[in-house]
Amino acid sequence: MSAIYRDYDQQGLDQQYERLVAPDSYAIFDRWRSRSDESAARRPATLDIAYGPSETEKLDVFPSSDPNGPILIYIHGGYWIWKDKVDFRFVAEGVVDEGVNLVVINYALTPHVDMDEIVRQVRAAVAFVWKNAGGLIPGDRSRLFLSGHSAGGHLTGIAAATDWPAFDPELPAEIVAGGVAISGLYDLEPIRLSYLNETVGLDAAMARRNSPIHHVKHAMPPLTLVVGGAESDEFKRQQAAFAAALEGAGGICPTIKVAGLHHFAVIETIADKGSVLQQAVLERVGLL
């Protein structure tokens, strides 16, 4: 077969972006859900706050003991096709007890909506949190941070690049103080050319306008980029390329490779006290 993206033929490209990267993937997903249910049961939380008119535009709030502490918005992954915020409430284990006010957001999935609408919903959620910080959402809106894994890493990047006054004239230019993008997809062109596009439904223009790497600008909020050492070459290349673009624009962009961890293993460590990822998040939000 001939190459369709870089040096990859269709089979090779599809393997780079395989959805199930571990033989025990479904057991891992079950564990995420169990940990999430336990986290929500034993911590104060306000669940399913509407940030927009559609059924999917909901968010969960896990307040810390510091109502003036930083706010972290967590954006879940799942290749824009699957998963839900209820699967990622376990993130609270790694940040809430350290003084971070956590918001876990939902958004609509493909093929029910397109990528433009997903990005719009995430931006709407960020704007909602900023507008309601210090009231409905506990925390200091001048310390509003983003984090997400996989598709959530992509959405972290594109939200960080947003022209906020153009999105909502009531917003100032800078509402995001920084972020941590984990195993992110910063260029959607290989997604458009892979098997995933049967569901995601990108055309070339939509892929480009929603790719963070094409919207890097000066004065971007500082981002930390994290990838697992056992992830595919394409995930590592995506991180390296995005970091280079950010640094080329004068941005602050430390990168971390967590040795030995595959795509699903790396995100679960955000909930583990003292882990490389948990420490990176706490450092980015200013608590280390």
Rosetta silent file (secondary structure, phi, psi, omega in degrees, C-alpha in Angstrom):
SEQUENCE: MSAIYRDYDQQGLDQQYERLVAPDSYAIFDRWRSRSDESAARRPATLDIAYGPSETEKLDVFPSSDPNGPILIYIHGGYWIWKDKVDFRFVAEGVVDEGVNLVVINYALTPHVDMDEIVRQVRAAVAFVWKNAGGLIPGDRSRLFLSGHSAGGHLTGIAAATDWPAFDPELPAEIVAGGVAISGLYDLEPIRLSYLNETVGLDAAMARRNSPIHHVKHAMPPLTLVVGGAESDEFKRQQAAFAAALEGAGGICPTIKVAGLHHFAVIETIADKGSVLQQAVLERVGLL
SCORE:     score description
SCORE:     0.000 S_00000001
   1 L     0.000  147.457 -178.939    0.000    0.000    0.000 S_00000001
   2 L   -84.687  157.507 -179.816    1.167    3.550   -0.713 S_00000001
   3 L   -68.366  137.518  176.059    1.793    6.160    1.965 S_00000001
   4 L  -115.568  -18.196  177.518   -1.184    8.374    2.819 S_00000001
   5 E  -152.592  121.601 -174.387    0.291   10.376    5.708 S_00000001
   6 L    51.019 -123.973  179.708    3.988   10.914    6.288 S_00000001
   7 L  -100.521   12.149 -173.947    5.497    7.432    5.865 S_00000001
   8 E   -95.588  134.477  165.183    2.370    5.535    6.897 S_00000001
   9 L   -82.716 -178.523 -174.389    0.117    3.491    4.665 S_00000001
  10 H   -60.037  -45.759 -179.132   -3.513    3.107    5.732 S_00000001
  11 H   -63.334  -42.740 -179.588   -2.913    0.147    8.003 S_00000001
  12 H   -64.337  -42.623  178.856    0.105    1.751    9.615 S_00000001
  13 H   -64.273  -44.306  179.479   -1.681    5.042   10.264 S_00000001
  14 H   -60.674  -37.966  178.895   -4.703    3.273   11.715 S_00000001
  15 H   -66.120  -34.851  179.140   -2.442    1.309   14.059 S_00000001
  16 H   -63.018  -30.254 -177.011   -0.846    4.525   15.316 S_00000001
  17 L  -114.954   30.521  177.762   -4.264    5.786   16.403 S_00000001
  18 L   -56.369  135.791 -177.777   -5.739    2.482   17.579 S_00000001
  19 L   -72.395  -41.511 -176.159   -8.567    3.015   20.073 S_00000001
  20 L  -104.871   99.593 -169.908   -7.869    0.009   22.326 S_00000001
  21 L   -94.484   -2.634 -178.390   -4.180    0.154   23.157 S_00000001
  22 L  -137.820  147.073 -179.827   -4.063   -2.507   25.877 S_00000001
  23 L   -63.112  -22.358  179.556   -5.396   -6.061   26.100 S_00000001
  24 L  -106.708   31.063 -175.425   -7.202   -5.126   29.313 S_00000001
  25 H   -54.271  -45.777 -175.852   -8.671   -1.867   27.986 S_00000001
  26 H   -69.491  -31.730  174.105  -12.225   -2.619   29.079 S_00000001
  27 H   -65.940  -37.647  176.265  -11.064   -3.628   32.551 S_00000001
  28 H   -62.533  -44.817  179.787   -9.249   -0.295   32.762 S_00000001
  29 H   -62.103  -39.955  177.622  -12.429    1.550   31.770 S_00000001
  30 H   -62.761  -39.047  178.826  -14.386   -0.332   34.430 S_00000001
  31 H   -66.404  -40.824  176.191  -11.791    0.663   37.011 S_00000001
  32 H   -56.865  -45.529 -177.578  -12.024    4.318   35.971 S_00000001
  33 H   -66.030  -41.229  178.883  -15.779    4.229   36.429 S_00000001
  34 H   -63.220  -45.715  178.439  -15.524    2.502   39.811 S_00000001
  35 H   -62.725  -37.783 -179.874  -12.935    4.994   41.055 S_00000001
  36 H   -66.441  -43.272  178.256  -15.067    7.835   39.750 S_00000001
  37 H   -61.742  -40.583  179.142  -18.191    6.593   41.512 S_00000001
  38 H   -66.353  -41.492  179.423  -16.233    6.293   44.752 S_00000001
  39 H   -61.609  -43.706 -179.258  -14.762    9.789   44.366 S_00000001
  40 H   -68.572  -30.164 -177.616  -18.174   11.335   43.814 S_00000001
  41 H   -75.810  -30.534 -172.620  -19.640    9.443   46.772 S_00000001
  42 H  -105.755    2.278  178.223  -17.058   10.499   49.344 S_00000001
  43 L  -123.527  148.360  171.549  -16.459   14.137   48.378 S_00000001
  44 L   -59.459  138.015 -179.659  -18.744   17.146   48.321 S_00000001
  45 L  -158.399  149.289  169.353  -19.843   17.711   44.742 S_00000001
  46 E  -117.305  116.804 -170.810  -22.476   19.462   42.686 S_00000001
  47 E  -104.854  149.123  170.683  -23.226   17.342   39.659 S_00000001
  48 E    61.845   43.726  172.048  -24.783   18.040   36.262 S_00000001
  49 E   -75.337  130.579  179.848  -24.807   21.837   36.294 S_00000001
  50 E   -78.363  128.673  173.219  -26.022   23.080   32.911 S_00000001
  51 L  -109.996   -2.991  179.320  -23.616   25.393   31.082 S_00000001
  52 L  -159.038 -179.720 -171.056  -25.628   25.418   27.847 S_00000001
  53 L   -79.986  -22.055 -174.694  -29.000   24.482   26.388 S_00000001
  54 L   -85.970  163.183 -176.362  -28.328   20.949   25.131 S_00000001
  55 L   -62.554  -32.042 -177.647  -28.488   17.785   27.201 S_00000001
  56 L   -80.173  -15.521 -175.236  -24.749   17.173   26.922 S_00000001
  57 L   -82.847   75.897 -178.024  -23.743   20.650   28.100 S_00000001
  58 E  -133.472  156.344  176.777  -23.326   19.729   31.769 S_00000001
  59 E  -144.946  156.108  177.229  -20.483   19.905   34.243 S_00000001
  60 E  -111.267  142.800  179.515  -19.606   18.588   37.703 S_00000001
  61 E  -120.151  126.117  175.355  -17.994   20.680   40.432 S_00000001
  62 E  -116.228   97.862 -177.190  -15.771   19.225   43.161 S_00000001
  63 L   -73.529  145.656  172.035  -14.901   22.047   45.581 S_00000001
  64 L   -91.202 -176.203  177.701  -11.694   21.977   47.579 S_00000001
  65 L   -76.620   -6.958 -178.703  -11.313   23.317   51.093 S_00000001
  66 L  -112.993   99.329 -178.953  -10.062   26.600   49.585 S_00000001
  67 L   -68.510  -10.018  176.231  -12.897   28.560   47.937 S_00000001
  68 L  -108.476   13.383 -179.197  -10.310   31.040   46.677 S_00000001
  69 L   -79.796  178.994  179.254   -7.978   28.403   45.267 S_00000001
  70 L   -66.425  158.739  176.529   -7.245   27.660   41.634 S_00000001
  71 E  -113.498  132.233  174.200   -9.843   26.121   39.322 S_00000001
  72 E  -118.079  121.123  173.038   -9.017   23.197   37.060 S_00000001
  73 E   -94.037  120.932  178.981  -11.369   22.316   34.201 S_00000001
  74 E  -103.480  131.887 -176.613  -10.878   18.692   33.167 S_00000001
  75 E  -116.719  117.710 -173.640  -11.874   17.648   29.623 S_00000001
  76 L   -74.686  160.625  176.695  -12.276   13.925   29.039 S_00000001
  77 L   -99.259 -165.432 -177.551  -10.947   11.932   26.107 S_00000001
  78 L   127.194   23.657  179.047  -12.405    9.179   23.942 S_00000001
  79 L    55.087   30.848  178.705  -11.540   10.297   20.387 S_00000001
  80 L    60.300   13.596 -173.066  -14.604   12.586   20.404 S_00000001
  81 L  -115.066  -35.685 -173.460  -16.622    9.359   19.952 S_00000001
  82 L  -144.467 -178.051 -178.161  -17.156    7.850   23.408 S_00000001
  83 L    77.196  167.921 -170.104  -16.738    8.305   27.166 S_00000001
  84 L  -153.969  158.086  178.773  -18.433   10.731   29.522 S_00000001
  85 H   -58.214  -27.925 -178.834  -17.524   12.959   32.432 S_00000001
  86 H   -64.335  -19.696  178.874  -18.869   10.320   34.830 S_00000001
  87 H   -82.130   -8.642 -171.862  -15.895    8.128   33.880 S_00000001
  88 L  -126.683   19.494  173.670  -13.377   10.767   34.965 S_00000001
  89 H   -66.942  -16.421  178.439  -14.562   11.993   38.320 S_00000001
  90 H   -63.650  -17.750  176.329  -11.595   10.080   39.745 S_00000001
  91 H   -54.901  -29.274  179.207   -9.427   13.060   38.741 S_00000001
  92 H   -56.052  -32.328 -177.522  -10.695   14.599   41.988 S_00000001
  93 H   -59.535  -31.577 -175.162   -8.515   12.155   43.944 S_00000001
  94 H   -92.267  -15.656 -172.435   -5.368   13.834   42.676 S_00000001
  95 H  -126.401  -34.753 -172.714   -6.244   17.504   42.903 S_00000001
  96 H   -65.401  -42.785 -179.657   -9.145   18.370   45.212 S_00000001
  97 H   -69.016  -12.828  178.538   -7.403   17.361   48.428 S_00000001
  98 H   -94.457    1.464  176.224   -4.454   19.511   47.354 S_00000001
  99 L   103.964   12.682  179.582   -6.563   22.676   47.202 S_00000001
 100 L   -99.406  130.596  173.413   -7.766   22.664   43.579 S_00000001
 101 E   -84.926  115.507 -171.134  -11.415   23.334   42.772 S_00000001
 102 E  -100.280  136.300  172.409  -12.185   20.799   40.058 S_00000001
 103 E  -123.993  122.834  178.418  -14.718   21.097   37.232 S_00000001
 104 E  -110.275  121.648 -171.556  -15.262   18.047   35.002 S_00000001
 105 E  -107.735  153.706  169.708  -17.140   18.876   31.815 S_00000001
 106 L  -106.919  162.445  174.106  -19.179   16.959   29.266 S_00000001
 107 L  -154.836  159.145  179.702  -19.622   17.730   25.586 S_00000001
 108 L   -68.185  157.253 -175.422  -21.525   16.158   22.709 S_00000001
 109 L  -115.787  155.657  171.270  -19.896   13.377   20.708 S_00000001
 110 L   -76.501  150.819    5.560  -19.517   12.543   17.044 S_00000001
 111 L   -89.667    8.603 -177.386  -21.302   11.562   14.851 S_00000001
 112 L   -67.601  -31.176  172.715  -24.230   13.282   16.585 S_00000001
 113 L  -135.298  167.419  178.830  -22.436   16.633   16.253 S_00000001
 114 L   -97.953  177.172 -176.175  -19.379   17.723   14.318 S_00000001
 115 H   -63.610  -35.101  177.229  -15.999   18.924   15.572 S_00000001
 116 H   -57.736  -41.989 -178.669  -16.973   22.583   15.247 S_00000001
 117 H   -72.089  -37.478  176.295  -19.820   22.020   17.707 S_00000001
 118 H   -59.574  -47.914  179.954  -17.662   20.045   20.132 S_00000001
 119 H   -63.055  -40.423  177.763  -15.124   22.865   20.213 S_00000001
 120 H   -60.517  -43.724 -179.209  -17.899   25.429   20.627 S_00000001
 121 H   -63.447  -42.259  179.100  -19.327   23.520   23.593 S_00000001
 122 H   -63.870  -42.750  176.667  -15.946   23.275   25.309 S_00000001
 123 H   -61.881  -39.193  178.366  -15.364   26.986   24.827 S_00000001
 124 H   -63.646  -38.346  178.610  -18.835   27.666   26.221 S_00000001
 125 H   -64.951  -43.589  179.068  -18.027   25.559   29.282 S_00000001
 126 H   -62.673  -44.992  178.788  -14.784   27.462   29.908 S_00000001
 127 H   -61.424  -41.384  179.258  -16.583   30.799   29.526 S_00000001
 128 H   -61.252  -44.733 -179.728  -19.341   29.647   31.888 S_00000001
 129 H   -63.563  -44.599  179.759  -16.835   28.639   34.553 S_00000001
 130 H   -60.743  -45.007 -178.008  -14.980   31.961   34.277 S_00000001
 131 H   -66.082  -30.204 -174.572  -18.200   33.963   34.522 S_00000001
 132 H  -103.937    4.174  179.487  -19.452   31.977   37.526 S_00000001
 133 E   -65.228  140.052 -177.597  -16.179   31.601   39.399 S_00000001
 134 L    87.506   -3.927  178.049  -16.345   32.753   42.985 S_00000001
 135 L  -130.482 -101.556  177.486  -20.080   32.018   43.115 S_00000001
 136 L   -58.498  -36.312  177.954  -21.671   28.931   41.638 S_00000001
 137 E  -106.792  113.223  179.098  -18.154   27.669   40.858 S_00000001
 138 L   -68.779  144.132  176.582  -15.797   27.988   43.840 S_00000001
 139 L   129.300  169.367 -176.291  -12.352   29.334   43.095 S_00000001
 140 L   -93.362  114.159 -175.581  -10.344   32.268   41.795 S_00000001
 141 H   -69.162  -14.694  174.718  -11.142   32.990   38.148 S_00000001
 142 H   -77.631   -8.180  176.520   -7.729   34.605   37.667 S_00000001
 143 H  -123.619   61.118  179.968   -6.339   31.109   38.269 S_00000001
 144 E  -102.421  118.817 -175.515   -8.426   29.137   35.791 S_00000001
 145 E  -121.203  157.948  179.603   -6.565   26.191   34.256 S_00000001
 146 E  -119.365  148.856  170.183   -7.408   23.492   31.735 S_00000001
 147 E  -152.105  150.552  177.619   -6.419   19.854   31.496 S_00000001
 148 E  -169.307  161.428 -175.368   -7.481   16.939   29.351 S_00000001
 149 E  -120.603  135.979  175.490   -6.350   13.615   27.959 S_00000001
 150 L    62.795 -116.601  173.217   -6.280   12.409   24.338 S_00000001
 151 H   -57.344  -33.225  175.852   -9.248   14.149   22.650 S_00000001
 152 H   -67.643  -30.198  173.081   -9.361   16.186   25.861 S_00000001
 153 H   -66.627  -41.371  173.676   -5.730   17.150   25.266 S_00000001
 154 H   -57.763  -47.141 -176.514   -6.751   18.366   21.824 S_00000001
 155 H   -69.958  -30.290  172.148   -9.618   20.349   23.334 S_00000001
 156 H   -61.922  -45.750 -178.754   -7.312   21.780   25.995 S_00000001
 157 H   -64.862  -44.626 -177.538   -5.012   23.032   23.249 S_00000001
 158 H   -72.206  -32.813  175.618   -7.704   24.555   21.057 S_00000001
 159 H   -67.188  -39.316  179.095   -9.416   26.192   24.042 S_00000001
 160 H   -63.900  -26.848 -179.175   -6.095   27.699   25.139 S_00000001
 161 L   -89.067    2.587 -172.830   -5.703   29.214   21.661 S_00000001
 162 L   -68.375  139.811  168.100   -9.178   30.790   21.669 S_00000001
 163 L   -85.026   94.658 -170.284   -9.760   34.458   20.892 S_00000001
 164 H   -66.084  -41.096  176.735  -12.159   34.888   23.806 S_00000001
 165 H   -62.864  -31.019  176.660  -13.603   38.325   22.961 S_00000001
 166 H   -70.642  -33.537  178.008  -14.401   37.024   19.453 S_00000001
 167 H   -72.998  -40.858 -177.761  -16.148   34.027   20.986 S_00000001
 168 L  -150.331  110.672 -176.645  -18.038   36.121   23.553 S_00000001
 169 L   -59.386  -15.976  178.423  -17.769   39.931   23.632 S_00000001
 170 L   -79.022   -7.962 -174.647  -18.340   39.871   27.396 S_00000001
 171 L   -98.763  145.983  170.943  -15.013   38.092   27.931 S_00000001
 172 L   -77.019  173.711 -175.938  -11.547   39.615   28.260 S_00000001
 173 L   -67.191  -32.611 -174.253   -8.695   38.370   26.104 S_00000001
 174 L  -119.893  105.057  174.361   -7.132   36.246   28.814 S_00000001
 175 L  -117.437  -11.864  179.212   -9.342   33.953   30.857 S_00000001
 176 L  -107.425  124.572 -177.176   -7.134   30.843   30.856 S_00000001
 177 L   -87.285  -16.353 -179.395   -4.043   30.961   33.048 S_00000001
 178 E   161.895 -177.243 -178.793   -2.474   27.764   31.723 S_00000001
 179 E  -166.843  168.089  174.256   -3.014   24.090   31.173 S_00000001
 180 E  -128.676  112.584  179.388   -1.761   20.527   31.122 S_00000001
 181 E  -103.895  126.952 -171.798   -2.491   18.593   27.928 S_00000001
 182 E  -115.897  124.268  177.132   -1.969   14.842   28.210 S_00000001
 183 L    50.145   46.535 -171.465   -1.469   12.540   25.208 S_00000001
 184 L   -83.401  163.646  177.010   -3.053   15.198   23.041 S_00000001
 185 L  -115.052  101.661 -170.339   -3.944   15.350   19.354 S_00000001
 186 L  -100.853  -11.082  174.425   -2.770   18.728   18.168 S_00000001
 187 L  -130.889  116.702 -174.865   -3.019   18.166   14.412 S_00000001
 188 L   -87.414   -1.540 -179.139   -6.250   16.556   13.210 S_00000001
 189 H   -59.996  -45.535  177.462   -5.098   15.853    9.659 S_00000001
 190 H   -65.502  -27.153  174.426   -3.951   12.284   10.439 S_00000001
 191 H   -66.536  -42.161  178.838   -7.269   11.707   12.205 S_00000001
 192 H   -59.395  -32.643 -175.675   -9.069   12.817    9.030 S_00000001
 193 L   -92.490   -3.331 -176.625   -7.079   10.267    7.042 S_00000001
 194 L   -98.832  175.445  177.285   -7.507    7.396    9.523 S_00000001
 195 L   -59.195  -25.119 -178.200  -10.295    4.910   10.212 S_00000001
 196 L   -61.109  -28.173 -174.824  -11.518    7.220   12.975 S_00000001
 197 H   -69.885  -13.131  172.930  -12.898    9.649   10.421 S_00000001
 198 H   -59.069  -29.030  178.816  -15.696    7.248    9.537 S_00000001
 199 H  -104.821  -41.278 -174.361  -17.238    8.490   12.803 S_00000001
 200 H   -70.892  -35.894  170.745  -15.513   11.832   13.456 S_00000001
 201 L    71.796   38.608  178.143  -16.415   13.167    9.990 S_00000001
 202 L   -81.407  141.606  160.507  -13.713   15.764    9.401 S_00000001
 203 L  -103.835  175.516 -173.050  -13.090   17.448    6.084 S_00000001
 204 H   -61.597  -40.648 -178.571   -9.766   19.154    5.417 S_00000001
 205 H   -68.418  -41.841  179.701  -10.975   22.638    6.364 S_00000001
 206 H   -65.637  -39.413  177.852  -12.650   21.479    9.586 S_00000001
 207 H   -61.351  -43.159 -177.224   -9.542   19.533   10.576 S_00000001
 208 H   -69.352  -44.823 -174.878   -7.351   22.572   10.058 S_00000001
 209 H   -71.454  -15.174  178.881   -9.520   25.131   11.847 S_00000001
 210 L  -110.457   14.193  177.815   -9.806   22.858   14.884 S_00000001
 211 L   -96.227  117.856 -179.014   -6.136   21.832   15.072 S_00000001
 212 H   -55.401  -33.710 -176.120   -4.282   23.625   17.881 S_00000001
 213 H   -63.910  -22.301  178.914   -0.996   23.478   15.985 S_00000001
 214 H   -92.764    3.894 -177.455   -2.441   25.823   13.342 S_00000001
 215 L  -129.156   20.945  175.966   -3.622   28.374   15.903 S_00000001
 216 L   -66.761  134.700 -177.868   -0.538   28.934   18.009 S_00000001
 217 L  -138.202  164.400  173.363   -0.176   32.609   18.789 S_00000001
 218 L   -67.237  150.848  179.453    1.999   34.885   20.858 S_00000001
 219 L    67.484   27.696  169.635    0.860   35.285   24.470 S_00000001
 220 L   -66.273  147.904  173.795   -0.641   31.796   24.641 S_00000001
 221 L   -64.393  148.808 -178.707   -1.143   30.656   28.229 S_00000001
 222 L   -64.588  134.241 -179.806    1.668   28.366   29.399 S_00000001
 223 E  -122.040  138.766  168.213    1.009   24.701   28.692 S_00000001
 224 E  -102.093  130.882 -179.553    2.652   21.573   30.043 S_00000001
 225 E  -111.437  130.482 -175.416    2.522   18.649   27.591 S_00000001
 226 E  -127.156  137.934  175.756    2.627   15.078   28.880 S_00000001
 227 E  -141.288  152.520  176.437    2.813   11.788   26.978 S_00000001
 228 E   -80.591  142.750 -179.137    3.346    8.174   28.027 S_00000001
 229 L   -65.327  -22.834 -179.738    6.651    6.556   27.159 S_00000001
 230 L  -100.379   14.945  177.265    4.860    3.499   25.768 S_00000001
 231 L   -79.283  169.628 -176.784    2.499    5.459   23.528 S_00000001
 232 L   -68.041  160.323  179.125    2.639    5.260   19.745 S_00000001
 233 H   -58.380  -35.912 -178.693    5.189    7.176   17.717 S_00000001
 234 H   -67.080  -38.891  177.077    2.463    9.453   16.374 S_00000001
 235 H   -64.553  -38.936  178.036    1.332   10.570   19.828 S_00000001
 236 H   -67.635  -40.832  178.797    4.943   11.364   20.706 S_00000001
 237 H   -64.808  -41.396  179.000    5.442   13.198   17.392 S_00000001
 238 H   -58.210  -44.420  179.541    2.254   15.201   17.888 S_00000001
 239 H   -63.067  -46.766 -177.883    3.491   16.389   21.280 S_00000001
 240 H   -61.642  -40.383 -179.006    6.953   17.273   19.982 S_00000001
 241 H   -67.864  -41.330  179.633    5.531   19.203   17.020 S_00000001
 242 H   -67.819  -41.310  177.585    3.087   21.181   19.147 S_00000001
 243 H   -60.345  -41.887  179.537    5.761   21.978   21.721 S_00000001
 244 H   -64.160  -39.110  178.369    8.050   23.233   18.973 S_00000001
 245 H   -65.769  -43.093  178.880    5.292   25.452   17.583 S_00000001
 246 H   -63.625  -45.831 -179.748    4.518   26.903   21.005 S_00000001
 247 H   -67.043  -33.925  177.647    8.165   27.553   21.794 S_00000001
 248 H   -64.852  -26.179  177.646    8.658   29.042   18.344 S_00000001
 249 L   -92.510   10.241  177.846    5.962   31.582   19.174 S_00000001
 250 L    86.134   13.762 -177.273    7.709   32.472   22.424 S_00000001
 251 L   -83.879  165.517  175.912    5.508   30.305   24.610 S_00000001
 252 L   -97.595  121.684 -172.636    6.300   28.396   27.787 S_00000001
 253 L  -152.121   74.164  172.551    5.929   24.686   27.130 S_00000001
 254 L   -65.551  144.770  178.414    7.676   22.102   29.304 S_00000001
 255 E  -120.073  147.303 -178.170    7.245   18.551   28.040 S_00000001
 256 E  -134.523  134.886  171.279    7.177   15.330   30.045 S_00000001
 257 E  -115.453  117.857 -177.145    7.419   11.709   28.949 S_00000001
 258 E   -89.314  108.571 -170.808    6.187    9.310   31.637 S_00000001
 259 L   -58.877  135.954  169.012    8.341    6.222   31.211 S_00000001
 260 L    81.060   -3.104 -173.145    6.715    2.866   30.568 S_00000001
 261 L  -104.562  134.360  176.222    3.077    3.968   30.467 S_00000001
 262 L   -84.083 -178.039 -171.083    0.680    3.423   27.583 S_00000001
 263 H   -57.928  -40.645 -179.267   -2.128    5.768   26.543 S_00000001
 264 H   -83.543  -32.370 -177.846   -4.663    4.634   29.142 S_00000001
 265 H   -67.781  -36.302 -173.454   -2.186    4.042   31.954 S_00000001
 266 H   -64.896  -40.375 -174.864   -0.758    7.561   31.885 S_00000001
 267 H   -71.081  -32.521 -178.598   -4.027    9.386   32.572 S_00000001
 268 H   -63.220  -25.025 -178.362   -5.000    7.255   35.548 S_00000001
 269 H   -71.594   -9.521  176.394   -1.878    8.439   37.373 S_00000001
 270 H   -60.894  -24.511 -178.296   -3.341   11.936   37.648 S_00000001
 271 H   -91.707   -1.363 -174.732   -5.202   10.594   40.693 S_00000001
 272 L   -98.765  117.623 -177.493   -2.104    9.094   42.321 S_00000001
 273 L   -59.335  128.225  178.424   -0.465   11.247   44.988 S_00000001
 274 L    86.939   -2.637  179.443    3.158   11.959   44.141 S_00000001
 275 L   -69.389  160.908  178.669    2.959   10.711   40.549 S_00000001
 276 H   -57.939  -43.403 -177.661    4.773   12.571   37.781 S_00000001
 277 H   -70.107  -44.537  179.225    1.462   13.652   36.238 S_00000001
 278 H   -60.088  -41.615 -179.795   -0.166   14.759   39.491 S_00000001
 279 H   -66.808  -36.530  177.426    2.905   16.800   40.349 S_00000001
 280 H   -63.346  -40.611  179.004    2.946   18.382   36.882 S_00000001
 281 H   -66.463  -46.530 -178.697   -0.674   19.469   37.299 S_00000001
 282 H   -64.416  -35.214  176.725   -0.098   20.878   40.789 S_00000001
 283 H   -67.274  -42.022 -179.651    2.969   22.736   39.574 S_00000001
 284 H   -63.564  -37.061 -178.679    1.071   24.232   36.629 S_00000001
 285 L   -84.878    1.123  173.520   -1.756   25.511   38.879 S_00000001
 286 L    87.599   20.861 -179.449    0.776   27.045   41.264 S_00000001
 287 L  -105.446    6.869  172.163    0.477   24.714   44.240 S_00000001
 288 L  -131.656    0.000    0.000    4.031   23.360   44.056 S_00000001
